[in-house]
């Protein structure tokens, strides 16, 4: 600036000197003008002309220097303004940084940032907005400066699909970088807010994204009352300010998390202390070398050793002498391998009593995974040990008792492994108990897989119920009866060899079958004999009685009427002969009713019904859908006799009012039911009596391959159901 001013003054002085020189030359030359030689005159003119040209050049240079000087002054003023502006922004950053150091919460940070931006940064207005995650609308949380309710009149959305999301602030939120507007009046992005902004003389603006923990949460927006306010340098400094604010938010977040973690740790420590003090198990803590630093009250109660005496290696003094070597060895191995330690040992309390404990300790590690100590527990298992000893004693007694019985006994756990075999069971386990215990039954006896043995064992295990069954065991060619008892620990199986019993049952079954065959044969012979006897009575005795009656009638005619005594005697004889014929017909009916042979089974049953009703006055309601039954003679005889016997029993014992009966063919069977509404009876009591009528009916039906069912109870009547193979007379 000084160089330009001096050059201008020198030029002015030179121009003035030249003007004076030209004036002096003209003044001196004027008196001699007419006496000059032409050459002198022309030299003088040339000198004056040169002086004028030099004067013109100096004048032009002076004008140029004047223009340059004005430009320099403008540049100087602009530079000074930039320096002032930069100083203001640096001061803004400095004050914000100082504020960040002193601030501990988010609200104060935003409030002070806006205040400093207005007071130090000389912005027209500053505000901080936070994104509402549910609506994506930017909610103002703090502002300062000349607001005039601007924030209540605008709406900014972090969504570029709507105009409210395409302004500088909305774009900054979407892109995560600063966005500025240096001419709000003409910038098309500012259309939604232009009117409100110009009312308040907001001519330029910038939006700076605010981050927290790496996530964009809002924006810091500044307004200036000057167009083209934001240049590269200013933007860079404001970006730094936004980064400082984001950094402060990260610090606040970390501090909050730290305090929260500290609170959690303190709460955990307090809870741990409370749990340790009230724990039902003994708790201890050691340093990395195994030196005890803490025991809880329960530990002292179990061991009988006070807190102070237990610290360091003091606790070792009450360990049972027999357990010390193993305890030391186990502890040394655990610390060497840096693994969990678990040992059973005994304390000898000061009063001489013994306490069995199980001690467990786990390494305690720091953030670098280095062991800094051990935390452990001791659990009083004295009563458990006593129970174990008692269980062992009981188990020994049980084993002795089970070894004395003849039944074979095995025990299996829930994985089907053998846990016990008595001596009797070793008959099928010649390998020996030591070879069997621990193996699964399917491993020792693979031949049982898929058999009833496996099915029943699995059913008992699954349903937790006692299962009894009999089955044949092929490898020993023997039958066994097994009773399976489930428990929470597995199964216990009692089984006995019933081969001889099965053989006896088979013999009985065979004998019964032969007896039934014999019964069938006897029934057939009996029916045939009845038929023969009936035929002979009918053919011989009947004819003879008829002949005698005819002879007596002839004699009666030949005797005179006056012989009344003889006439009366002959009449008595004829009456006796008629009675004999009636008896013969009754006997023939009982031996073999003619209606069965002549009219078939259905009419024979209906005839029995009518006879029953005539004799007892009890109605019989008979139902059937069959028109005619063409059963074989043995089947028809069986049904007839059973039906006859059932009606006889009703007459004798039932005290019934009605009888219901039916006959139907179902598939390959003929089914007959007889039911009364009488007094019924207790079936259990009948089984204990020799009821040959019921037994005879049952055996008669079973002998023909049929089924017999008797149903009765006191006061509810009696029902008989028989089912026989329907063999027609054509196939008999």
ABEGO torsion letter per residue (X at the ends): XAAAAAAAAAAAAAAAAAAAAAAAAAAAAAAAAAABBAAAAAAAAAAAAAAAAAAAAAAAAAAAAAAAAAAAAAAAAAAAAAAAAAAAAAAAAAAAAAAAAABABAAAAAAAAAAAAAAAAGBABBBBBBBBAAAGBBBBABBBEBAGGAAAABBBBBBAABAAAABAAAAAAAAGBBBBBABAAABAAAAAAAAAAAAAGBABBBBBBBBBGGBBAEBBBBBBABBGABBAAAAAAAAAAAAAAAAAAAAAAAAAAAAAAAAAAAAAAAAAAAAAAABABBBBBBBAAGBBABBBAAAAAAAGBBAAAABEAAAAAABBAAAAAAAAAAAAAAAAAGBBBBBBBBBBBAAGBBBBBBBBBBBBBBAAGBBAEBBBBBBBAAAAAAAAAAAAAAAAAAAAAAAABABBBBBBBAAGBBABBBAAAAAABAAEAAAABGBBAAAABAAABGBAAAAAAAAAAAAGBBBBBBBBBAAAGBBBBBBBBBBAAEBBBBBBBAAAAAAAAAAAAAAAAAAAAAAAAAAAAAAAAAAAAAAAAAAAAAAAAAAAAAAAAAAAAABBAABAAAAAAAAAAAAAAAAAAAAAAAAAAAABBAAAAAAEAAAAAAAAAAAAAAAAGBBBBBBBABABBBBBAAAAAAAAAAAAAAAAAAAAAAGBABBBBBBBBBEABBBBBBBBABAEBBAAAAAABBBAAAAAAAAAAAAAGBBBBBBBBBGAEBBBBBBBBBBBAAAX
